[in-house]
Amino acid sequence: MIAAGEAAANCADAGAAMQKAFAANRQAFVDAIALDTDKERLAEATAYLEKNEERYKAIEARMDALSERCAAEPTVVAAFRAMEAPQ
C-alpha cells in the first residue's frame, strides 16, 4: 500500500492507488489483526519483526511521510484507516 501511494503523482492518485492495493491484499491485513488472538502465531510474528527491525522502521518512516504529505486527502486517510482496522 505504501509503495503504491508513494508512486502516485499526487495525493488524490495516492489514495486511489492505496485503496486498490488494500483491496488486493485485504486478507493479509485481516490476518495480521487476527494475530492478537493466536499467541503462538503472534510470538512467531514478533520474532520476525524483531529480526527485521530496521526494515520495519524504514517502512514506518515511509508511512509517516506519506501520511503527513497527504494528510488533507480523504482517500489517503481512509486507506490508512482501512489498514489499521480492516473489515
C-alpha positions as CSV (number, residue, x, y, z in Angstrom):
1,M,0.0,0.0,0.0
2,I,2.7,2.4,0.9
3,A,4.7,1.9,-2.3
4,A,1.5,2.4,-4.3
5,G,0.9,5.7,-2.6
6,E,4.5,6.8,-2.9
7,A,4.5,6.1,-6.6
8,A,1.4,8.2,-7.3
9,A,1.8,11.6,-8.9
10,N,-0.4,13.4,-6.4
11,C,-2.3,12.7,-3.2
12,A,-5.6,12.0,-4.9
13,D,-3.9,9.4,-7.1
14,A,-2.1,8.1,-4.0
15,G,-5.4,7.5,-2.2
16,A,-6.9,5.6,-5.1
17,A,-3.7,3.5,-5.6
18,M,-3.6,2.7,-1.8
19,Q,-7.2,1.7,-1.8
20,K,-6.6,-0.6,-4.8
21,A,-3.6,-2.1,-3.1
22,F,-5.6,-2.6,0.1
23,A,-8.4,-4.3,-1.7
24,A,-5.9,-6.7,-3.4
25,N,-4.3,-7.5,-0.1
26,R,-7.2,-7.1,2.3
27,Q,-6.9,-10.7,3.7
28,A,-3.3,-10.1,4.8
29,F,-4.4,-7.1,6.9
30,V,-7.3,-9.1,8.4
31,D,-4.8,-11.9,9.2
32,A,-2.4,-9.5,10.8
33,I,-5.1,-8.1,13.1
34,A,-6.2,-11.7,14.0
35,L,-2.7,-12.4,15.3
36,D,-3.8,-10.9,18.6
37,T,-6.0,-13.9,19.3
38,D,-3.3,-16.6,18.4
39,K,-0.5,-16.4,20.9
40,E,1.8,-18.8,19.0
41,R,1.5,-17.0,15.7
42,L,1.8,-13.7,17.5
43,A,5.1,-14.9,19.0
44,E,6.3,-16.0,15.6
45,A,5.4,-12.7,14.1
46,T,7.0,-10.8,16.9
47,A,10.3,-12.7,16.4
48,Y,10.2,-12.0,12.7
49,L,9.6,-8.3,13.3
50,E,12.4,-8.1,15.8
51,K,14.7,-9.9,13.4
52,N,13.8,-7.4,10.6
53,E,13.5,-4.3,12.8
54,E,15.4,-2.0,10.5
55,R,13.2,-2.9,7.6
56,Y,10.1,-2.2,9.5
57,K,11.5,1.1,10.9
58,A,12.1,2.2,7.4
59,I,8.5,1.2,6.4
60,E,7.1,3.1,9.4
61,A,9.1,6.2,8.4
62,R,7.7,6.0,4.8
63,M,4.2,5.6,6.2
64,D,4.6,8.6,8.4
65,A,6.0,10.7,5.5
66,L,3.1,9.7,3.2
67,S,0.6,10.3,5.9
68,E,2.0,13.8,6.6
69,R,2.3,14.7,2.9
70,C,-1.3,13.7,2.1
71,A,-2.9,14.4,5.5
72,A,-5.6,16.5,3.8
73,E,-6.6,13.9,1.2
74,P,-9.6,11.9,2.4
75,T,-8.9,8.9,0.3
76,V,-5.4,8.5,1.8
77,V,-6.8,8.9,5.3
78,A,-9.4,6.3,4.5
79,A,-6.7,3.9,3.2
80,F,-4.7,4.2,6.4
81,R,-7.8,3.7,8.5
82,A,-8.7,0.6,6.5
83,M,-5.2,-0.8,7.0
84,E,-5.4,-0.3,10.8
85,A,-8.9,-1.8,11.1
86,P,-9.7,-4.0,8.1
87,Q,-13.3,-5.1,7.8
